[in-house]
Amino acid sequence: MRDGLNPTRLVLPHDVESVVRWRTAVEYLEGRFPDDVVRLREKVAAGEVVTGRGVRVDVDTPYEPRGFLYLYRDPPSDEPRALSLAEIEVLHRDENLLVVDKPHLVATMPRGRWVTQTVLVHLRRTLDLPELAPAHRLDRPTAGVLVLTVRASVRGAYQDLFQERRVRKVYEAVAPLPGDGVELPTTVRSRIVKHRGVAPAQEEPGEPNAESRIDLIGRDEGRGLGLYRLEPHTGKTHQLRLHLASLGMPILHDPFWPVLRPDSDGDPATPLQLLARSLTFADPFTGEQRTFASRRRLAEWR
């Protein structure tokens, strides 16, 4: 761990073309990252690149198909600043868990353009928790309850809760009031697929793999808006946003639905009105029923 960041792990390809092409590990790195050759040579000279066995890489280290290389990538120089990092609120902390109330437009962990300006890296640094890791995913535009594990030795048990759908999740959203023919509460089931290189997930024909319970719990007739309670029974990318949009009620300020907007990274002045309100689960170590709830309010619900 360095300044809150894990090293990057690279798996060396084992196809015939790669085996013939690359003689050394350094040649492979320079071929994979041609724009960073000078910086890569500096890292190799400083002993900052190692094999999966922890051996320092030098210019003569042979290329090892299916082998591992570890190195620290420099954070992007143009990384956008997450203005809400300071607003992360700790809801609970014990020897196993750290539960926080995540603001809108802060990424959970390093990905794409956001590396250091993320919940994970920020908390590792400020709380000195080098083994901290998220137990589940919470999209960058969405605010609310986020559970992280403090120790690597317990990470798998809590991640299994989410992967095996043993966590009850409750969200809230602000969206237009339902139109004619939409009866609530209702359960929406559909097939959701996320294609590489395409920002929004999509619904496609086929066997459903996503299910959401949707209910209207508040009405603002003057503005034509409703407050919705959402319970996802699965965890597909953009599931709740897609399911509400499919009913003709896209979540307020959603940059993907009903149409893809150019500011799809999100506007801090008008964040997506979706909140992870609460999580409930039986603790895998104690059996205790635990519930964590967000203290945030959706700005568009008055």
C-alpha positions as CSV (number, residue, x, y, z in Angstrom):
1,M,0.0,0.0,0.0
2,R,1.3,3.4,-0.9
3,D,-0.5,6.6,0.1
4,G,-3.8,4.7,0.1
5,L,-3.3,2.9,-3.2
6,N,-2.7,-0.7,-3.9
7,P,-0.1,-1.7,-6.5
8,T,-1.4,-2.6,-9.9
9,R,-1.2,-6.3,-10.8
10,L,-0.5,-7.3,-14.4
11,V,-0.9,-10.8,-15.8
12,L,1.6,-11.5,-18.6
13,P,-0.2,-12.9,-21.6
14,H,0.6,-16.5,-22.7
15,D,-0.5,-16.4,-26.3
16,V,2.1,-17.4,-28.9
17,E,2.4,-13.9,-30.3
18,S,3.2,-12.4,-26.9
19,V,5.7,-15.2,-26.0
20,V,7.6,-14.6,-29.3
21,R,7.4,-10.8,-29.1
22,W,8.6,-10.1,-25.6
23,R,12.0,-11.2,-24.4
24,T,12.0,-9.5,-21.0
25,A,9.4,-8.2,-18.6
26,V,10.6,-4.6,-19.2
27,E,10.1,-4.9,-22.9
28,Y,6.5,-6.0,-22.3
29,L,5.8,-3.1,-19.9
30,E,7.2,-0.6,-22.5
31,G,5.1,-2.1,-25.2
32,R,2.0,-2.0,-23.1
33,F,2.5,1.5,-21.8
34,P,4.4,3.3,-24.7
35,D,3.5,6.8,-23.4
36,D,5.1,6.1,-20.0
37,V,8.4,4.5,-21.0
38,V,10.6,7.0,-19.3
39,R,8.6,6.8,-16.0
40,L,8.6,3.0,-16.2
41,R,12.4,2.9,-16.5
42,E,12.6,5.1,-13.4
43,K,10.4,2.7,-11.5
44,V,12.4,-0.3,-12.6
45,A,15.7,1.4,-11.6
46,A,14.2,2.3,-8.2
47,G,13.2,-1.3,-7.6
48,E,9.5,-0.5,-7.6
49,V,8.5,-3.2,-10.1
50,V,8.4,-6.8,-8.8
51,T,7.3,-10.2,-9.9
52,G,4.6,-12.3,-8.3
53,R,7.3,-13.8,-6.2
54,G,8.3,-10.4,-4.9
55,V,11.6,-10.3,-6.9
56,R,12.7,-7.0,-8.2
57,V,12.4,-6.6,-11.9
58,D,15.5,-5.4,-13.8
59,V,16.3,-5.0,-17.5
60,D,17.3,-8.7,-17.7
61,T,14.3,-10.2,-16.0
62,P,12.8,-12.7,-18.5
63,Y,9.3,-12.5,-19.8
64,E,7.2,-15.2,-17.9
65,P,3.9,-16.2,-19.6
66,R,1.1,-16.2,-17.1
67,G,3.4,-14.6,-14.6
68,F,2.6,-11.5,-12.5
69,L,4.1,-8.1,-12.3
70,Y,3.3,-5.5,-9.6
71,L,3.9,-1.8,-9.9
72,Y,2.5,1.5,-8.6
73,R,0.9,3.5,-11.4
74,D,1.1,7.2,-11.0
75,P,-2.4,8.8,-10.4
76,P,-3.6,10.8,-13.4
77,S,-2.5,14.4,-13.5
78,D,-5.9,15.5,-14.7
79,E,-8.0,13.7,-12.1
80,P,-11.1,15.7,-11.3
81,R,-11.4,16.9,-7.7
82,A,-14.2,15.3,-5.7
83,L,-15.6,18.3,-3.9
84,S,-17.7,16.2,-1.5
85,L,-14.9,14.0,0.0
86,A,-14.9,16.0,3.2
87,E,-18.6,15.3,3.6
88,I,-18.1,11.6,4.1
89,E,-19.7,10.7,7.5
90,V,-18.8,7.7,9.6
91,L,-21.9,6.0,10.7
92,H,-20.3,3.0,12.5
93,R,-16.8,1.6,13.2
94,D,-15.7,-1.5,14.9
95,E,-12.8,-4.0,14.5
96,N,-14.4,-5.5,11.4
97,L,-16.5,-2.8,9.7
98,L,-16.4,0.8,8.8
99,V,-19.8,2.1,7.6
100,V,-20.0,5.5,6.0
101,D,-22.6,7.8,4.5
102,K,-21.3,8.5,1.0
103,P,-22.0,11.8,-0.7
104,H,-23.2,12.1,-4.3
105,L,-20.6,12.1,-7.0
106,V,-17.8,10.5,-5.1
107,A,-16.5,7.2,-6.5
108,T,-16.3,4.3,-4.0
109,M,-12.9,3.0,-5.2
110,P,-10.3,3.8,-7.9
111,R,-11.6,3.4,-11.4
112,G,-11.3,5.3,-14.6
113,R,-10.7,9.0,-14.1
114,W,-11.1,8.8,-10.3
115,V,-8.2,7.3,-8.3
116,T,-7.1,9.3,-5.3
117,Q,-10.4,11.2,-5.1
118,T,-12.3,8.2,-3.9
119,V,-13.9,7.0,-0.7
120,L,-11.5,4.1,-0.3
121,V,-8.3,6.0,-0.8
122,H,-9.4,9.0,1.2
123,L,-10.4,6.8,4.2
124,R,-7.3,4.7,4.0
125,R,-5.2,7.8,4.3
126,T,-7.2,9.8,6.8
127,L,-8.0,6.9,9.2
128,D,-4.8,4.9,8.6
129,L,-6.6,1.8,7.6
130,P,-4.4,0.1,5.0
131,E,-6.5,-3.1,4.6
132,L,-9.8,-1.2,4.2
133,A,-11.9,-2.5,1.3
134,P,-15.5,-2.1,0.2
135,A,-17.8,-5.0,0.9
136,H,-20.1,-4.0,-2.0
137,R,-20.5,-1.5,-4.8
138,L,-22.2,1.9,-4.7
139,D,-22.1,3.8,-7.9
140,R,-20.4,7.2,-8.0
141,P,-23.7,9.3,-8.6
142,T,-25.5,7.5,-5.8
143,A,-25.3,8.7,-2.1
144,G,-25.9,6.8,1.1
145,V,-24.8,3.8,3.1
146,L,-21.6,2.1,2.1
147,V,-20.1,-0.8,4.1
148,L,-16.3,-1.4,4.1
149,T,-14.3,-4.1,5.8
150,V,-11.4,-3.0,8.1
151,R,-9.4,-6.2,8.0
152,A,-8.5,-8.4,5.0
153,S,-9.2,-11.6,7.1
154,V,-13.0,-10.8,7.4
155,R,-13.5,-9.3,3.9
156,G,-14.7,-12.4,2.2
157,A,-17.4,-13.2,4.8
158,Y,-19.0,-9.7,4.4
159,Q,-18.6,-9.7,0.6
160,D,-20.4,-13.0,0.5
161,L,-23.4,-11.5,2.2
162,F,-23.9,-9.1,-0.8
163,Q,-23.0,-11.6,-3.5
164,E,-25.4,-14.2,-2.1
165,R,-28.2,-11.5,-1.7
166,R,-28.4,-11.9,2.1
167,V,-28.5,-8.1,2.6
168,R,-31.8,-6.2,2.5
169,K,-31.2,-2.9,0.6
170,V,-33.6,0.0,0.7
171,Y,-33.2,3.1,-1.5
172,E,-35.1,6.3,-2.0
173,A,-35.5,8.3,-5.2
174,V,-37.2,11.4,-6.4
175,A,-38.8,11.0,-9.8
176,P,-42.0,12.2,-11.7
177,L,-45.3,10.9,-10.4
178,P,-46.5,7.8,-12.1
179,G,-48.6,8.1,-15.3
180,D,-51.8,6.5,-16.2
181,G,-51.6,2.7,-16.1
182,V,-48.8,2.5,-13.6
183,E,-50.0,0.8,-10.4
184,L,-47.8,0.9,-7.4
185,P,-46.4,-0.9,-5.5
186,T,-45.0,-3.1,-8.2
187,T,-42.2,-5.5,-8.9
188,V,-40.2,-4.9,-12.1
189,R,-38.3,-7.8,-13.6
190,S,-36.1,-7.5,-16.8
191,R,-32.9,-8.6,-18.3
192,I,-30.1,-6.0,-17.8
193,V,-26.8,-6.1,-19.7
194,K,-23.8,-3.8,-19.4
195,H,-21.7,-3.6,-22.6
196,R,-18.1,-2.6,-22.4
197,G,-17.5,0.9,-23.8
198,V,-21.2,1.9,-23.4
199,A,-21.9,4.1,-20.4
200,P,-25.5,3.2,-19.6
201,A,-26.6,-0.4,-19.0
202,Q,-29.4,-1.6,-21.2
203,E,-32.5,-3.8,-21.0
204,E,-32.5,-6.6,-23.6
205,P,-35.0,-9.4,-24.4
206,G,-34.4,-12.7,-22.6
207,E,-34.7,-14.3,-19.2
208,P,-34.9,-11.7,-16.4
209,N,-31.8,-11.3,-14.3
210,A,-32.8,-8.1,-12.4
211,E,-35.7,-7.5,-10.0
212,S,-36.8,-4.4,-8.1
213,R,-39.7,-3.6,-5.8
214,I,-41.0,-0.1,-6.3
215,D,-43.4,1.9,-4.1
216,L,-44.5,5.5,-4.0
217,I,-44.2,6.9,-0.4
218,G,-44.7,10.6,-1.0
219,R,-46.4,12.9,-3.5
220,D,-45.7,16.6,-4.4
221,E,-48.6,17.4,-6.7
222,G,-47.4,21.0,-7.2
223,R,-44.2,19.9,-8.8
224,G,-45.4,16.6,-10.2
225,L,-42.8,14.6,-8.2
226,G,-42.9,11.6,-6.1
227,L,-40.7,10.1,-3.4
228,Y,-40.1,6.4,-4.1
229,R,-39.0,3.5,-1.9
230,L,-36.9,1.0,-3.9
231,E,-35.8,-2.5,-2.9
232,P,-33.5,-4.2,-5.4
233,H,-33.5,-8.0,-5.0
234,T,-30.6,-8.2,-7.4
235,G,-27.6,-6.0,-8.0
236,K,-27.2,-5.2,-11.7
237,T,-25.5,-2.1,-12.9
238,H,-27.9,0.9,-13.1
239,Q,-30.8,-1.5,-12.1
240,L,-32.9,1.0,-10.2
241,R,-32.4,3.8,-12.6
242,L,-33.4,1.6,-15.5
243,H,-36.4,0.1,-13.8
244,L,-37.8,3.5,-12.9
245,A,-37.1,4.9,-16.3
246,S,-38.9,1.8,-17.9
247,L,-42.0,2.8,-16.0
248,G,-41.9,6.3,-17.4
249,M,-40.5,7.8,-14.2
250,P,-36.7,8.5,-14.7
251,I,-34.9,9.6,-11.5
252,L,-34.5,13.3,-11.3
253,H,-31.2,14.6,-12.7
254,D,-30.3,11.2,-14.2
255,P,-27.7,12.0,-17.0
256,F,-28.5,8.6,-18.7
257,W,-32.3,8.5,-18.8
258,P,-34.6,9.4,-20.5
259,V,-31.8,10.6,-22.8
260,L,-28.0,10.5,-22.5
261,R,-26.7,13.9,-21.6
262,P,-23.2,15.2,-22.4
263,D,-22.6,16.0,-18.7
264,S,-22.9,12.3,-17.9
265,D,-20.2,12.7,-15.2
266,G,-22.8,14.6,-13.1
267,D,-23.3,18.1,-12.0
268,P,-22.6,18.8,-8.3
269,A,-25.4,21.4,-8.3
270,T,-28.0,18.8,-9.5
271,P,-26.9,15.3,-8.4
272,L,-28.8,12.2,-9.2
273,Q,-31.7,12.0,-6.7
274,L,-31.0,8.4,-5.6
275,L,-30.0,7.5,-2.0
276,A,-29.0,4.2,-0.5
277,R,-31.2,4.7,2.6
278,S,-30.4,1.5,4.6
279,L,-28.8,-1.9,4.7
280,T,-29.8,-4.8,7.0
281,F,-28.1,-8.1,7.4
282,A,-27.2,-10.8,9.9
283,D,-23.5,-10.4,10.9
284,P,-21.6,-13.5,9.6
285,F,-19.5,-13.7,12.8
286,T,-22.0,-12.9,15.6
287,G,-25.3,-13.6,14.0
288,E,-26.5,-10.2,15.2
289,Q,-29.1,-8.4,13.0
290,R,-27.5,-5.1,12.0
291,T,-29.1,-2.2,10.3
292,F,-27.3,1.0,9.1
293,A,-29.2,4.0,7.8
294,S,-28.2,7.1,6.0
295,R,-28.8,10.5,7.6
296,R,-28.8,12.3,4.3
297,R,-31.9,13.8,2.6
298,L,-32.5,14.1,-1.1
299,A,-32.2,17.8,-1.9
300,E,-35.2,17.8,-4.3
301,W,-37.6,16.4,-1.8
302,R,-38.8,19.1,0.5
